[in-house]
Structures are given as structure tokens and as C-alpha cells.
Amino acid sequence: MKRRLLDLVICPRCGDDLGCTRVDLEDSVSGEVCEGELGCGAGHLYPVIDGVPRLLPPELLAETLAHLHPEWHRRYRDHLAGEGTGEPGLKKKTLKSFGFQWNAFSEMYAQWEANFRSYFEPLVRPEEFRGRLVLDAGCGFGRHAYYAAGYGAEVVAMDLSEAVAAAHRNTRTLPGVHVVQGDIYRPPLKPIFDMVYCVGVIQHLPDPEQGFRSLARLLAVDGALFVWVYGRRRGVYRLVDLMRRATTRMPMGPLYRMAWGLNLLSFAAFSLPYRLLRRVPGAGPLARAWPFTRYADLPLRVGHADWFDRLSAPSTVYFERSEVEGWYRRAGLTAFEIQSREGIGWRALGRGGDRSAGSAAGTERD
């Protein structure tokens, strides 16, 4: 944890500023706190584990420590006793699922930069990150935070799950990235961000619009909120929803192996024929019409990760354009734009404006 982060975070329980109450291990070169403790004036305490402050509400913090950091749970057990907040089971399942996923699939590939830009452009161009204070809400293993920082932003990368461990490993050499474990519904952050982005996360929240509004409240005046969410899907995509009725109940290990098998089948059925067709003289039109080719030029592990993601997330919701538009209007974000991305999702960008108004004018572009 870089000490600059203390200027950006607050206690998720009471909203007070946080300070370093104890440093157990510090990096002698960078000065980062590797292990220690943060606390507020009300006496609420949060551990820093593996360089990441764990700023979760009490019940989720207890869940994380008990299952993943038992030595820290013993240390904080008395402090957390009787402090349960009744967090829903779905949120706990999401914490477990994505924690497993993004530590299992944490590889950084050169192709991630083009992937990053494919989500944001043309609504947000790389040069628009320069000099901005940015929140990556639901950062996973940190690939988007890595490139946002590379384009010149100071980034707070936040995730609910143990994915923060992978995010920290992947970004620890970047001076402009801070990694925090936190809950989108109770974010441990000050409302000072020039940009908040949330890519592929809102569709997995128990209450998507409540999560959206929570992120909107973190914007500075005239700050920008960018989201990418699933659009309504039909045809073969609906088969995945049928499979999810069983796969969301499977243990992580067997599901990991199942996703690998499905990945190999889809590669053989779509990516491999497409690769071969591109080499056949005169087969260009057929190659261009070939379905499901987005993984053809990506490492095989990427398809594996996406199959696991489709089948493991405890909750997945699909949205119409009008629903995304409604979020921006009701949050009072102005001059928003909504676009389809590859026919499978919506990307949208809106500015801060008068969020107390609860309504705003908007524009849409296909």
C-alpha cells in the first residue's frame, strides 16, 4: 500500500478518514506498507495484507479472513465479533467465485491493450486518462488498471474479492496504481474521482442500479462515469443460461476443468476453422462470415477464462439499452452516450452535472 492512498480512502463503516495505526512490514525500497493496519477515529480497524488494505464491511471482512487468511482472522476475530451486517449470501458467493477466477487466470498478455481500447473507444480515448484520478471499480486481476495507469492516470483499483492479490502483483511496479479490497455498495473512497469506470461488473451485482448509483456518488464535479454491461442475448447464448443452472452450484475445481473442455471444443469448432480459412485463396468471404471468431488470435487461456466466467458467476443479468439509459438519467448524469459494443454489450459514458436533480438530458449513438 502506497501511503498516498490514505488521502483517497475512508472507513466504509463510518466515513471517517483512515490512518496507519501499525506497520508490521514495509518495503525498504519503495516504502510501501506490505503488512499492517489502518484505523479510523471511531476505532474501526482494517488489516493490510500482501500490500492491499482490506476495507470491507465487517461480515465480508470476516468471511475473507476466515477462508483465505486464517492467521489474520485469529487476530481480528474479537474485533469483528458481533459486528455482522447481514450481507446477502449472493454477495459472499460472488466474492468466492471471482476471487478464485482472477487468481487462476491472472496472466498479463500483450493483447490486453487492444482489448482495453475496444471497451473504451471511441467514448474514452487513451489521452483522456492523462492526469486524471480514476477508479477501476471491480478491477479483477488489474489488466485495465495497468493500461489506464500507462496512459497517465492515477488509478485506484478496487475489487470485492481476493482478485486484489492478483491485481497487486500485476501492478505493483506502477507508481500510479493503488489496490484496495472494497465493496461497490459501501465503497471506502472519497467522492473525488475525475473518472470512474466499471467494465463487466454491474451485470453480476445483486442490485445493478444501486451499484451504479453508488459509483456515481464517487465522482468529483463534472467527473465521468463509464460502464460496460451485457446486452440482451438471444439464440445460442441462451444455452449458457441453461447450463448456469447447474454450473453455478459446482465446486470451483470441477468447473475449472469443465470450462477447459468447453474451451477446447469451441476452439476446434470456430477458431481453428477460421484460422485455416484465412489461409485458403478465395475463402475470404467465408472466413469473414464465420461465427464466434473473437478468440482466434488470442491465447487459449483467454477462452478458458471466459468460459469459466460465463459459468461460474452466481448472478448474471442482461440489459436493454433503455435500462442503461435510465440509470444515467435517474443518477442525474448529463450528456451521456450509449453505444453497442460488438452486438453483445453496451458501453456508456456520462458526466457528473447536477446529480441531485435526478434527471438529465442524454444522447445516444449506435
Stockholm file with secondary structure:
# STOCKHOLM 1.0

chainA/1-366         MKRRLLDLVICPRCGDDLGCTRVDLEDSVSGEVCEGELGCGAGHLYPVIDGVPRLLPPELLAETLAHLHPEWHRRYRDHLAGEGTGEPGLKKKTLKSFGFQWNAFSEMYAQWEANFRSYFEPLVRPEEFRGRLVLDAGCGFGRHAYYAAGYGAEVVAMDLSEAVAAAHRNTRTLPGVHVVQGDIYRPPLKPIFDMVYCVGVIQHLPDPEQGFRSLARLLAVDGALFVWVYGRRRGVYRLVDLMRRATTRMPMGPLYRMAWGLNLLSFAAFSLPYRLLRRVPGAGPLARAWPFTRYADLPLRVGHADWFDRLSAPSTVYFERSEVEGWYRRAGLTAFEIQSREGIGWRALGRGGDRSAGSAAGTERD
#=GR chainA/1-366 SS CCGGGGGTBBCTTTCCBCEEEEEEEECTTTCCEEEEEEECTTCCEEEEETTEEBCCCHHHHHHHHHHHCHHHHHHHHHHHTTCCCCCCHHHHHHHHHHHHHHHHSCCCCTTHHHHHHHHHTTTSCGGGGTTCEEEEETCTTSHHHHHHHHTTCEEEEEESSTHHHHHHHHHTTCTTEEEEECBTTBCCBCSCEEEEEEESCGGGSSSHHHHHHHHHTTEEEEEEEEEEEEBCCCTTHHHHHHHHHHHTTSCHHHHHHHHHHHHHHHIIIIIHHHHHHHHSTTCHHHHHHCSSCTTTTSCHHHHHHHHHHHHHCSCCCCBCHHHHHHHHHHTTCEEEEEEEETTTEEEEEEECSCTTSCCCCBCCCC
#=GC SS_cons         CCGGGGGTBBCTTTCCBCEEEEEEEECTTTCCEEEEEEECTTCCEEEEETTEEBCCCHHHHHHHHHHHCHHHHHHHHHHHTTCCCCCCHHHHHHHHHHHHHHHHSCCCCTTHHHHHHHHHTTTSCGGGGTTCEEEEETCTTSHHHHHHHHTTCEEEEEESSTHHHHHHHHHTTCTTEEEEECBTTBCCBCSCEEEEEEESCGGGSSSHHHHHHHHHTTEEEEEEEEEEEEBCCCTTHHHHHHHHHHHTTSCHHHHHHHHHHHHHHHIIIIIHHHHHHHHSTTCHHHHHHCSSCTTTTSCHHHHHHHHHHHHHCSCCCCBCHHHHHHHHHHTTCEEEEEEEETTTEEEEEEECSCTTSCCCCBCCCC
//
